[in-house]
């Protein structure tokens, strides 16, 4: 069976590894598990290949080398046996070969200046890390969460010209909101690709400097983006110091770094009884389930997950990779949408190859957003929390 695309990902944890062994048997060449398959609208087929390693393995040199070797063996298998033409480097695989998959490597996974890059090895393949798809979904979720939290930006107003030519304002906000346009504050926790994009998106929505707090030790790109703006930056949530903590209404979590996890203890530092909405886009989660259930007036939802109402069919139990019916990770959804578009417009491959699909940027993100609109890919009408649809709010 020909497949147009394949997702590569590491395993989440030991339970995930055991689930794959039960479902798919032992890994091939001690590297990767037999692929599992899905289909979109009976037009484009794809597979997921799980590598037999964990995120923490990719935090050390030997683990990275081993993961590269596993990836290369899995990639060769996918191209030769599945005939794929679009490849997603998901989760911890996205940085194995450099930020632009520019690193030259050998088949054994070591860096090698006389070796090859992925694009040199397979020039006919379109590679992506899917972050523009995740960012596109996260932008939609930010819109939703800002409305739920009652945070007003200039875009929350409709300008209505009166007969006298004076602008009247029709404010559209949550009924719980009763303050001025500085009453709602958003925290961005983690400033990687998605965190930086979230910050840029909030600035585009004209939130004031006082409405944004950043948690990060990362400074180079941050300084360039905020320039002389008076946006507060703290190294962690416990370090936040502001006069009115009850103005904090939302957290956009973009990291699972152990030093930046959202916990019951550090939330106490920023909560004065008010409701706080959390969008957690990190995988593994950056707001662990056991911490969430200790909290009150904290409403959490999974972030970055795309919802496809019609046409998505799994030929496996989607829970094996942390998914559920109608739901794909945003990076997966980007790959599916690009594959479907190329099936209809094969001549567009050269244009798509000119896009920067390994960094979140306006050109690539807007292209993916158009594809999502074309194929009916968006956010779930009712959010998910720890992979379960939210039926009612937790007290």
Protein Blocks (a to p, Z undefined) as FASTA:
>chain_A
ZZfbdcddddfblmlmmmmmmmnopaehhlaccdddddeehlaccddddddbdfklmmpf
klmmmmmmmmmmmmmmmmmmnopabdcdehjllmmnojnopaccdfkopacfklccfklm
mmmbccdehlmmmmmmmmmmmmmmmmmnopacfklpccdddfkopacddddddfkbccdf
klpccddehjafklmmmmmmmmmnopafklpccddfbfklmmmmnmmaccdcdfbfklpc
cfblmlpmbdcdfbfbfklcccfklmmmmcghiacddddfbdcdfbdfklmmmpghiacd
dehiacdfbhpacfbdfklnopaehiacfklmmmmmmmmmmmmmmmlmmmmmmpcckbcc
fklmmmmmmmmmmnopacdfbdceehiacfbdcZZ
